[in-house]
């Protein structure tokens, strides 16, 4: 998403967030190293994953979010992108959906 942030903004997206189950210290270091133009949110307790039944994967004691994207418009989840494969096409899949569904992005976000 980082490399397509400007494209997302030009196509009706008002905010982008990244979400991870990893610690906030890790998130801060990652956001800085990757020079992300959007904030990373942490959900170490996996509360959002549980509440929304978001896709996760576990290995040993570690549970992380699987790659997915949500279009949220005026507090309503309009669309879920999952699975995202191949990962390098993640942003383009979202951009294509936005181009095909401009009416879904018309409400205040």
C-alpha positions in Angstrom: 0.0 0.0 0.0 2.9 2.4 0.7 3.9 2.7 -2.9 0.3 3.4 -4.0 -0.8 5.7 -1.2 -1.1 8.7 -3.4 -3.2 6.7 -5.9 -5.5 5.6 -3.1 -6.0 9.2 -2.0 -6.7 10.2 -5.6 -9.4 7.5 -5.8 -11.6 8.5 -2.9 -9.8 7.0 0.0 -9.5 9.5 2.9 -7.5 7.4 5.4 -5.3 4.3 5.3 -4.2 2.3 8.3 -2.0 -0.8 8.7 -2.9 -3.3 11.4 -0.8 -5.9 13.1 -0.8 -8.1 16.2 2.8 -7.3 17.0 3.9 -4.9 19.8 3.7 -1.2 19.4 7.5 -0.8 19.7 7.9 -3.2 16.7 5.3 -1.2 14.8 7.0 2.1 15.4 10.4 0.7 14.2 8.8 -0.9 11.2 6.8 2.3 10.2 10.0 4.3 10.4 12.2 1.8 8.5 9.6 1.5 5.8 8.8 5.2 5.7 5.1 4.5 5.7 2.8 7.5 4.9 0.0 6.0 7.1 -0.1 4.9 10.8 0.2 1.3 11.9 -2.2 0.1 14.5 -1.5 -2.7 16.9 -3.9 -5.3 18.2 -1.7 -7.6 20.3 -4.8 -9.1 22.1 -6.4 -9.8 18.6 -9.6 -8.2 19.8 -10.5 -6.8 16.3 -9.6 -10.2 14.7 -12.0 -11.9 17.2 -14.8 -9.4 16.9 -14.8 -9.2 13.1 -13.5 -12.8 12.5 -10.6 -11.5 10.5 -8.2 -13.9 8.9 -5.2 -14.9 11.0 -2.5 -17.5 10.9 -0.6 -19.1 13.8 2.8 -20.6 14.1 3.7 -21.8 17.6 2.8 -19.1 20.1 2.6 -16.4 17.4 -0.7 -15.4 15.8 -0.6 -12.7 13.1 -3.1 -11.2 10.7 -3.2 -12.7 7.2 -2.9 -10.1 4.5 -6.3 -8.5 3.8 -7.8 -5.1 3.2 -11.1 -3.6 4.3 -12.9 -0.8 2.7 -14.7 1.0 5.5 -17.1 3.8 4.6 -18.9 5.9 7.3 -18.3 3.1 9.8 -19.6 0.3 7.6 -17.4 -2.4 6.1 -18.2 -2.1 2.3 -15.8 -4.7 1.0 -13.2 -7.3 2.3 -10.3 -8.2 0.1 -9.1 -11.7 1.1 -7.1 -13.6 0.1 -4.6 -11.1 -1.4 -2.3 -13.0 -3.8 0.2 -12.3 -5.1 1.0 -9.7 -2.4 2.6 -7.3 -4.8 -0.8 -6.8 -6.5 -2.6 -5.9 -3.2 -2.9 -2.2 -3.8 -3.8 -2.6 -7.5 -6.7 -5.0 -6.5 -8.0 -2.3 -4.2 -7.6 0.5 -6.8 -9.4 -1.6 -9.4 -12.3 -2.1 -6.9 -12.4 1.6 -6.1 -12.6 2.4 -9.9 -15.4 0.0 -10.4 -17.4 1.1 -7.3 -17.1 4.9 -7.0 -20.6 5.2 -5.5 -19.5 3.1 -2.5 -16.9 5.8 -1.6 -19.3 8.8 -1.8 -20.2 9.0 1.9 -18.0 10.9 4.4 -15.4 8.6 5.8 
